[in-house]
């Protein structure tokens, strides 16, 4: 990595710390960068004390971690943030929820940009907005551990003590002038115990911390099934979120906002015919554009078909 780029990253880092009123120690906790390495980087040094009177060259990966965390693109981008209706609706919902401590499920189709929007919002609020990605294999203990890891706190092993530590930390953030928010991405994977924990969190954090459940319609369908079976805690949770559910607009299958710079109408028609959502469009276009740049070839239907291992027309 060239010295000029490293200096740019350092400069943007200082701007970032000032903008978000974030200490270097907090930044290190969030990124996992050693405090001594961070101090050397900020001082403009290319080496760090390695002990016993020796020094070590600071690896480029640390500058890359910093750049990624602060949102500084250091390589050519093939996919820009597009202000789709879904993105705008998600960001508006998150802003309101964060301001007033709401609990909102945000429901949208697969590939409509829910994860991108959630992470974008979290990057805008690095001190008090935390994204937790739910997995299909997560039990209640796993979910608690993910929250604790995201908050960068330590606690005892029992569920009740974990919950108290989470609530205490978020309350401390609130009383320190922040407006904490927990965003649970892919919340359709939540099982009944995890959903019940959302009720418990909400009851302890009402007006203190907003809680957002981001998922597909499967989340609502699962809640309806559990509610009709009168499963423990589910009717109570549903009552709390019923009027906070926000459904996102349908995906624009013409992809006009993404494809307006592509002049090849045949390629546009092809992309629209094979992609069902924004995520799929990304998965087709980005590697195709990157390979076109690498080889110096034009981005055509046949070129994209070759990248996808499809027979040429």
C-alpha positions, 0 to 999 in steps of 0.5 A: 500500500502506498504511503499516500493512501495510508496518509489518506486513511489516517486523515479520514480516521481522525475525521471519523473519530472527531465526527462521532466523538469516538475515542481511539480505545473504543475504535480499537474494541470495535475493530479488534486492532491492537491499541499499540498498533493504532497509536503508531498508525495515528502517529504516522509511523510505519512500524510498531514496538514488538518488544525486546527492543525490536520493531515490526512493520505495520501490515497493510491489513490494519489500514484496510480494516480501518478504511472498511470500518470508516467507509472509505473505499480504497479500491474501485467500487462496482456497486454503489448504494442506490436510493431505492424505495426499500432503502429509503423506507428502511432508513426512515423507519430506523431513524424514527425508531432510534429517536423514540425507542420503538420496536419495529419489525421491517418486512421485505422480500429477499434481496431487496437490500434490507441487510445493506440498509441496516449496515449503512444505518449502523455505520452512520451511528457507530456508537450506539447502533448494533446489528446482530445477524440471526442464524437458523441454528441459533438458540437463545444462548447463541443470540445472547452471545451475539448481542454481548459480542456486538456490545463488546461487554463481558458477563457471566454465563447464565442467561439471566445475568447475560440479559441483565448485563445487556440491559445495563449496558444499553441503559448506560448508553442512554443515560450517557446521551446516546440513543441505542438500537439493536437491529436483528437481521434475518429475524425470520430465523428466530425460534420461539425462545428467541422471539420471547427474549425480544419481549423480555428485552423490550419490556426492560428497554422500553423508551431506552433502546429501540429494537428492530426485527428485519426479515422476510414475510416468514417472520410474520407467518411464523409469529401468526402460527405461534400466536394461534397455537397460543405459545408461551410469550408469543401473544404478548410479543405480538401485542407489542409489535402489532402496530409497529410492523412495516412492510417494504414496497415490492422490488422494481423488477425493471432495475431502472435505478441500477441499469440506467448507465448500461446502454446495451438494451439487450444486456438490460433485457437479459439481466431483467430476465434472469434476476429476481431481486437486487441481490441477484443483480449484484451477484451477476453484475459485480463479477462480470464488471470486474472481469470485463475490467481485468480483461479489457472486454466489453460488458455484453450479453455473451460476456456475462453469459460466459461468466455465468457458465451459460452457453452463448446465444 
